[in-house]
């Protein structure tokens, strides 16, 4: 029996490739979003750390240290707000890339389903034809045996 050959195999390969490219883009932007979230967590931890430092040395309060500490906390707060805005933008980008990825994935899946259906039909037809051939061979063999004198 001849092997199944899908005529649109090249197109399917192309769609698999483009789907993979979109998957990589989605992974890249998801990684960026995760890095931003990690940085935000670090900033929050730094802010909490600096705030707790103020109360550890109750006896010795240095105004300059307190001022520097407060300015650092403010700068971290500003950076945290910037990271929040950046994360919102990157999440919007990620959703757009995800939509494109899902669209390309859907196109590839449609071709995969078509290939599966055609392959299934092909092998069913081949089995039917093989069965017909075997039936014809056995019928002709029976007729030959019946005609031959014993």
C-alpha positions as CSV (number, residue, x, y, z in Angstrom):
1,X,0.0,0.0,0.0
2,X,1.3,3.4,-1.0
3,X,1.9,5.9,1.8
4,X,-0.4,8.9,2.2
5,X,0.8,12.1,0.7
6,X,-0.8,15.4,1.8
7,X,-0.8,17.9,-1.0
8,X,-0.8,20.9,1.4
9,X,2.1,19.6,3.4
10,X,4.3,22.6,2.5
11,X,1.6,25.0,3.6
12,X,1.2,23.1,6.8
13,X,4.9,23.3,7.5
14,X,4.8,27.0,6.8
15,X,1.9,27.4,9.2
16,X,3.7,25.4,11.9
17,X,6.8,27.6,11.4
18,X,4.8,30.9,11.7
19,X,3.0,29.5,14.8
20,X,6.3,28.7,16.4
21,X,7.6,32.2,15.6
22,X,4.5,33.7,17.4
23,X,4.9,31.3,20.2
24,X,8.5,32.5,20.7
25,X,7.4,36.1,20.6
26,X,4.7,35.4,23.2
27,X,7.3,33.6,25.4
28,X,9.7,36.6,25.0
29,X,7.1,39.2,26.0
30,X,5.9,37.0,28.9
31,X,9.5,36.8,30.1
32,X,9.7,40.5,30.0
33,X,6.5,40.9,32.0
34,X,7.9,38.4,34.6
35,X,11.1,40.3,34.9
36,X,9.2,43.5,35.5
37,X,7.1,41.8,38.2
38,X,10.2,40.4,39.8
39,X,11.8,43.9,39.8
40,X,8.6,45.3,41.4
41,X,8.8,42.7,44.1
42,X,12.4,43.6,44.7
43,X,11.5,47.3,45.0
44,X,8.7,46.6,47.5
45,X,11.1,44.5,49.5
46,X,13.7,47.3,49.5
47,X,11.1,49.9,50.6
48,X,10.0,47.7,53.5
49,X,13.7,47.1,54.4
50,X,14.5,50.8,54.5
51,X,11.3,51.6,56.4
52,X,12.2,49.0,59.0
53,X,15.8,50.3,59.3
54,X,14.4,53.6,60.6
55,X,13.0,52.0,63.7
56,X,15.8,49.6,64.5
57,X,18.2,52.3,65.8
58,X,15.8,54.1,68.2
59,X,18.5,55.6,70.3
60,X,20.6,57.0,67.6
61,X,18.7,59.1,65.0
62,X,20.8,60.8,62.5
63,X,18.9,63.4,60.5
64,X,21.1,63.0,57.4
65,X,20.7,59.3,57.4
66,X,17.0,59.7,57.9
67,X,16.8,62.2,55.0
68,X,18.9,60.0,52.7
69,X,16.8,57.0,53.7
70,X,13.5,58.9,53.0
71,X,14.8,60.2,49.6
72,X,15.8,56.6,48.6
73,X,12.3,55.3,49.6
74,X,10.7,58.1,47.5
75,X,12.9,57.2,44.5
76,X,12.0,53.6,44.9
77,X,8.3,54.6,45.0
78,X,8.7,56.5,41.8
79,X,10.5,53.6,40.2
80,X,7.7,51.3,41.4
81,X,5.0,53.5,39.8
82,X,7.0,53.5,36.5
83,X,7.3,49.7,36.6
84,X,3.6,49.4,37.2
85,X,2.9,51.6,34.1
86,X,5.5,49.6,32.1
87,X,3.8,46.3,33.2
88,X,0.4,47.5,32.0
89,X,1.8,48.4,28.6
90,X,3.7,45.1,28.3
91,X,0.6,43.2,29.3
92,X,-1.4,44.9,26.6
93,X,1.4,44.0,24.1
94,X,1.4,40.4,25.4
95,X,-2.4,40.2,24.9
96,X,-2.0,41.4,21.3
97,X,0.8,38.9,20.7
98,X,-1.3,36.1,22.3
99,X,-4.2,36.9,20.1
100,X,-2.0,36.7,17.0
101,X,-0.5,33.4,18.3
102,X,-3.9,31.9,18.9
103,X,-5.0,33.0,15.4
104,X,-2.0,31.3,13.8
105,X,-2.4,28.3,16.0
106,X,-6.0,28.0,14.9
107,X,-5.0,28.2,11.2
108,X,-2.4,25.4,11.7
109,X,-4.9,23.2,13.6
110,X,-7.4,23.6,10.8
111,X,-4.9,22.2,8.3
112,X,-3.9,19.4,10.8
113,X,-7.5,18.4,11.1
114,X,-7.9,18.4,7.3
115,X,-4.7,16.3,6.9
116,X,-6.0,13.8,9.5
117,X,-9.4,13.6,7.8
118,X,-7.9,13.1,4.3
119,X,-5.4,10.6,5.6
120,X,-8.2,8.6,7.3
121,X,-10.2,8.7,4.1
122,X,-7.2,7.7,2.0
123,X,-6.5,4.6,4.1
124,X,-10.2,3.6,4.3
125,X,-10.3,3.8,0.5
126,X,-7.1,1.9,0.1
127,X,-8.4,-0.9,2.5
128,X,-11.6,-1.1,0.5
129,X,-9.7,-1.4,-2.8
130,X,-7.4,-4.0,-1.3
131,X,-10.4,-5.9,-0.1
132,X,-11.9,-5.7,-3.5
133,X,-8.7,-7.0,-5.1
134,X,-8.4,-9.9,-2.6
135,X,-12.1,-10.7,-3.3
136,X,-11.6,-10.7,-7.0
137,X,-8.5,-12.9,-6.7
138,X,-10.3,-15.4,-4.5
139,X,-13.3,-15.4,-6.8
140,X,-11.2,-15.9,-9.9
141,X,-9.3,-18.6,-8.1
142,X,-12.5,-20.4,-7.1
143,X,-13.8,-20.1,-10.7
144,X,-10.6,-21.5,-12.1
145,X,-10.7,-24.4,-9.6
146,X,-14.3,-25.1,-10.5
147,X,-13.6,-25.2,-14.2
148,X,-10.5,-27.5,-14.0
149,X,-11.3,-31.1,-14.4
150,X,-10.4,-33.3,-11.5
